[in-house]
């Protein structure tokens, strides 16, 4: 039995581990751990008080995958509700679908009895957003940003590749060997409205299969979507690679991406024996894990696989 998480999962890992300690399921453990991160206003990359899109609106993405059945649920661009991970679980368990987005996701949240949160941002976080836009826009431009028909240009100016980091990953394996993964995020700060990252895309930011292992990603989601990173890692395990070999291979796939926008990527993974690993393309990143016999989690450095960043300049162009 084990829980593995990105380091910002510290606030939730004890609750997740306690569920396993009491004989609960990996699915319950992952949901409980992530809900505490989503409710934490100090974490600007997940849930309540997460950094908003270019219009100043918080849009949440989340997914969950049950490695026993490969059932999955996800929500994207969810507005007005905090617990995207619970809604992702409800998509998995209550609907014949895998992914709901936008108005449909909000509608389903209301139907499932979620409490609306009309003000997802604390005032100081709104000020961070406005100050960032102010570098390129006048106050009247910011006031009227919802009317603009040239948002793409402003997204390019305002987005900060450093703010693509964040997002929370949880992976749990319970006493029956069942694995569950969960990912939740407010996505990339100042993103274009409706942008989905890897977090709600099964196979990109999240994948679990009891027979082999599981993986989840944080960082620049576009890269994990393009390389199908979480699924690739589990597929490499299926092909007989060790956890370290599979993780390195999945990171190398990201390094091979062409194009103009390449930033930081991180992953956590376990194999079916419960061995764990954390990888990053950046220095000084860590992840955490806890087993039921541990009173607190342990933080470990992630193994670094270099992926040279590129931003807005013509890079390696693959045909
Ligand atoms: N990895 C989270 C995102 O790109 O939105």
Boltz pocket constraint, residues with backbone or C-beta under 6 A from the ligand:
constraints:
  - pocket:
      binder: B
      contacts: [[A, 164], [A, 166], [A, 167], [A, 185], [A, 186], [A, 187], [A, 188], [A, 196], [A, 197], [A, 198], [A, 199], [A, 205], [A, 217], [A, 218], [A, 219], [A, 220], [A, 221], [A, 222]]
      max_distance: 6.0
